[in-house]
Amino acid sequence: MSLLRIPLSGRRVACLLGALAAAGCATEEAEWTSLFNGEDLTGWTVKIRGHALGEDPARTFRVEDGLLTVRYDGYGDFADQFGHLFYEAPFSYYRLLVEYRFVGEQAPGGPGWAFKNSGVMLHAQPPETMLEDQDFPISLETQFLGGNGTEERPTANLCTPGTHVHMEGALVEQHCTESSSATYHTEEWVTVEVVVRGDESITHIVNGDTVLAYGQPVIGGGVVGGFDPAAKPDGEALSAGYIALQSESHPIQFRRVQLQRIAPESR
């Protein structure tokens, strides 16, 4: 499948969804803001499948040596306890930079497809609207994958729990679309940047290279279970939402989670 290519030049002024947008845009490019403070999980709320919002009895998400870390040493069997760590505010137009690395061994009972598999969810539904047994938030996932030492396994792919997107003007209903990135087999740090422009366009960049682009996301489709039907109005444009980091059974660490607000394109 050929991929859309969206220019990355011309960084513009910043607008944040909500109060700052109402006040107008700054006249200069916004600074990068760290969503993770390097000390604790202030500003973040966890949702683990099978548990109420805010409950993380096995300390899946924690801070170790200044790194936001996902571990499973408090689990017996993983038992499909997929988790998501939500940032406290929704966004619409922004750049997100995430620096991550996979570490250690997959949790016992983790599904085969979840080996060195994690990601960051964009335009996600509000965490308080997720039901206790819901597996994934309705969202767009920038999927992080690590290599197994032999096979090609690109990262910064797109997966779409409860959503669809458009590529080159056509609706894409398949759940996951591979990027053109390299495969990273070791526990090296990988930098992913995502440029999000509401419901207009989204671009994935890995270590400085554009690897995937799409646009016009809408709610729809499957590959999400246990949700409240009221939270899934199929066909509705997806122009804003929450950011959430995943726990899918393989340990992962995040060194940077930074956001830069950008302005909507002029029309």
C-alpha positions in Angstrom: 0.0 0.0 0.0 1.4 3.4 -0.9 1.4 5.9 1.9 0.4 9.6 2.1 3.4 12.0 2.5 2.7 15.1 4.5 5.3 17.9 4.6 6.8 18.4 8.1 8.2 21.9 7.5 6.6 25.2 8.5 6.0 24.7 12.2 3.5 27.2 13.3 1.9 28.9 16.3 0.2 26.9 19.0 -3.3 26.3 20.1 -4.5 24.0 22.8 -8.0 22.4 22.8 -10.1 24.2 25.4 -9.3 27.4 27.3 -6.2 28.4 25.5 -7.8 28.0 22.2 -10.6 30.2 23.3 -8.1 32.9 24.2 -6.4 32.8 20.8 -3.1 31.5 19.6 0.3 32.6 20.6 2.3 34.6 18.1 5.3 32.3 18.4 5.8 28.6 18.2 4.9 26.9 21.5 7.6 25.3 23.6 7.7 21.6 24.2 6.0 20.6 27.5 6.9 17.4 29.4 3.8 15.4 30.2 5.9 13.1 32.4 7.8 14.9 35.2 10.5 12.2 35.7 9.6 11.7 39.4 6.0 10.4 39.7 2.8 9.9 37.8 1.3 13.2 38.6 -1.2 14.2 35.9 -1.8 10.6 34.8 -4.6 8.1 35.6 -4.5 4.4 35.1 -7.2 2.1 33.7 -6.5 -1.7 33.9 -9.0 -4.1 32.4 -10.9 -5.8 35.2 -10.3 -3.0 37.6 -11.9 0.3 38.4 -10.5 3.6 37.0 -7.4 4.6 39.1 -6.7 1.1 40.4 -3.4 -0.6 39.7 -2.9 -3.2 42.4 0.2 -4.8 40.7 1.9 -1.4 40.2 2.0 -1.9 36.4 2.9 1.7 35.8 5.6 3.2 38.0 8.7 5.4 37.9 12.1 3.8 38.2 15.3 5.7 38.0 13.5 8.6 36.4 11.9 6.5 33.7 8.1 5.9 33.3 8.2 2.1 33.5 5.7 -0.7 32.7 6.4 -4.0 34.5 4.5 -7.2 35.4 6.5 -8.5 38.4 3.3 -8.2 40.5 1.3 -10.4 38.1 0.7 -14.1 38.2 -0.8 -14.7 34.8 -1.3 -11.7 32.6 -4.9 -12.8 31.9 -5.7 -10.2 29.3 -5.3 -7.4 31.8 -4.6 -4.8 29.2 -3.8 -1.4 30.7 -3.7 2.3 29.7 -2.2 5.3 31.5 -4.2 8.4 30.5 -2.9 12.0 30.6 -5.3 14.3 32.3 -6.2 16.7 29.5 -7.5 16.1 25.9 -5.8 17.6 22.9 -6.6 18.2 19.3 -3.7 19.9 17.4 -0.3 19.0 18.7 3.0 17.2 18.2 3.7 14.4 20.6 7.2 13.0 21.1 7.7 9.7 22.9 11.1 8.0 23.5 10.7 4.3 24.5 12.6 1.0 24.7 11.4 -2.5 25.4 13.1 -4.3 28.2 13.1 -7.8 29.8 10.8 -10.7 29.2 7.1 -10.8 28.4 4.7 -11.5 31.3 3.5 -15.1 31.6 0.2 -15.6 29.8 0.7 -12.6 27.5 -0.6 -13.2 24.0 1.9 -14.0 21.3 1.1 -10.9 19.3 1.9 -8.8 22.3 5.6 -9.7 22.4 7.5 -6.4 22.4 4.2 -4.7 21.7 3.0 -1.4 23.2 1.9 2.0 22.0 0.4 5.4 22.6 -3.3 6.0 22.1 -4.4 9.2 20.5 -7.8 10.9 20.3 -8.9 8.4 23.0 -12.3 8.4 24.7 -12.3 9.9 28.2 -11.0 7.3 30.7 -14.1 7.7 32.9 -16.3 6.5 30.0 -14.4 3.1 29.9 -16.3 0.2 31.5 -14.5 -2.0 34.0 -14.0 -4.9 31.6 -13.2 -2.9 28.5 -10.0 -4.0 26.9 -8.9 -0.9 24.8 -10.1 2.7 24.6 -11.8 3.8 21.5 -8.9 5.6 19.9 -6.1 5.7 17.3 -3.0 3.7 18.4 0.5 4.6 17.3 1.7 1.0 17.8 5.3 0.4 19.1 6.8 -3.0 18.1 10.3 -4.4 18.8 12.0 -7.1 16.7 12.5 -10.7 17.6 16.1 -10.8 16.2 15.2 -12.3 12.8 11.9 -11.0 11.3 11.1 -7.5 10.0 8.8 -5.8 12.5 8.3 -2.1 11.8 7.3 0.3 14.6 5.0 3.3 14.7 2.3 1.4 12.9 -1.4 2.4 13.1 -4.0 0.3 14.9 -7.6 1.4 15.2 -9.7 0.0 18.2 -13.2 1.2 17.4 -12.1 3.6 14.7 -11.4 3.9 11.0 -9.1 6.4 9.0 -8.7 7.5 5.4 -5.6 7.1 3.3 -5.3 8.7 -0.1 -9.0 9.5 0.0 -10.2 5.9 0.7 -11.7 4.6 3.9 -9.3 2.0 5.6 -11.2 -0.5 7.7 -8.4 -3.0 8.5 -7.3 -2.9 12.1 -3.6 -2.4 11.7 -1.5 -0.7 9.0 2.3 -1.2 8.9 4.6 1.8 8.7 7.8 1.9 6.6 10.1 2.1 9.6 13.1 0.1 10.3 13.0 -2.8 12.8 14.6 -2.3 16.2 15.6 -5.7 17.6 17.5 -4.7 20.7 16.7 -2.7 23.9 17.7 0.5 22.2 15.9 3.8 22.6 13.5 4.7 19.8 12.1 8.2 19.3 8.6 8.5 17.8 7.0 11.8 16.9 3.3 12.1 15.9 2.0 15.2 14.3 -1.7 15.4 15.0 -4.0 18.0 13.3 -7.5 17.3 14.7 -9.5 15.2 12.2 -7.4 16.5 9.2 -4.2 14.6 9.2 -1.9 12.5 11.5 1.8 11.7 10.6 4.1 9.2 12.3 7.9 9.9 12.4 10.5 7.5 13.7 14.0 8.8 14.5 13.4 11.7 12.1 11.9 9.8 9.2 8.3 10.0 8.1 6.9 6.5 8.1 3.1 6.7 7.9 0.4 9.3 7.3 -3.4 9.2 7.3 -6.4 11.5 8.0 -10.1 11.9 8.6 -10.4 9.5 11.5 -13.9 8.4 12.5 -15.4 6.3 15.1 -16.4 2.8 13.8 -15.4 -0.8 13.4 -14.5 -3.4 16.0 -11.4 -4.8 17.8 -12.6 -3.3 21.0 -14.7 -5.1 23.6 -16.6 -4.5 26.8 -17.4 -0.8 25.9 -20.5 1.3 26.6 -22.4 1.7 23.3 -23.0 5.3 24.2 -19.3 5.9 23.9 -19.1 4.6 20.4 -21.2 6.8 18.0 -20.1 5.1 14.7 -19.5 7.5 11.9 -18.7 10.5 14.1 -15.5 12.4 13.2 -12.7 12.0 15.7 -11.0 15.4 16.1 -9.8 15.4 19.7 -9.3 13.2 22.7 -6.9 11.9 25.3 -3.4 10.5 25.1 -2.7 7.1 26.8 0.3 4.9 27.2 -0.3 1.1 26.9 0.5 -2.0 28.9 0.1 -5.1 26.8 2.2 -7.7 28.7 5.8 -6.8 27.6 7.9 -4.4 29.9 8.6 -1.1 28.4 10.2 2.2 29.6 9.5 5.7 28.5 12.3 8.4 28.8 10.4 11.3 27.3 6.8 12.1 26.8 6.6 15.6 25.4 3.9 17.7 23.7 4.0 20.8 21.6 0.8 22.6 20.7 0.3 23.6 17.1 -2.3 25.8 15.3 -5.0 24.5 13.1 -4.3 25.0 9.4 -5.8 28.2 8.0 -8.8 27.7 5.8 
